[in-house]
Amino acid sequence: MRHSILILTVMAIMASCGNSNGEKTTNEQNAPTTEATGNDSQAKATKSKVDPKDEAYLISRVQAIYDKVFGEYNRANENEEMSQFSPDEDFCSKDWNSMLQKIEEYDAANNPDEIGFFDADYWVMGQDFADLSISDIQVVKQDGDDAEVEFILHNQGDKIKVKLEMEFERGDWYIDNFIDLKYDLNWKEDMKEYLKQ
């Protein structure tokens, strides 16, 4: 059942193209609080007081993104159905979403009756998911409009070290790539290779 939820989730994402255990890292405790999308007036007021290029803001942005996304995933797991939530549109870069569109078009033309490229979910780094959260968020590199953030992803008791490549665009930070450091899986580079076939 969970595998079919994942497939439906990936299909919904393609078609439309926190840390829940209560523990906080030192960086998270010092990070400003803000909403993930910035649509809320309180979040806009918070953002106007905080330099979005500040490391503490970047950490809070990643935490807010994953709190929102994993909140939806955890609810879907409990209810055994996924809503029409599209985290890629809300939280990923224009280039990432463009790459997803190319993958969807390629699979529609070349693999219409198969799963295609996405046999796992890069948000949860697996096929199945439960009790999702992240911890130990750290900015490991920041250079202008580019940054790299690492954290530990918790999924069904498994701990996976993840790196995000982030882009500053549209006035905020967006995810441009997902890299599973535990299993050496670079999603964007693998998509590029897949499209060369």
Secondary structure, DSSP 4 states (H G I P E B T S, - for coil): -HHHHHHHHHHHHHHT---TTS---HHHHHSPP--SSS-SHHHHHHHHHS-TTSHHHHHHHHHHHHHHHHHHHHHHHHHT---S--HHHHHB-HHHHHHHHHHHHHHHHH-TTS--S-SSBTTTTBS---S-EEEEEEEEEEETTEEEEEEEEEETTEEEEEEEEEEEETTEEEEEEEEETTTTEEHHHHHHHHHT-
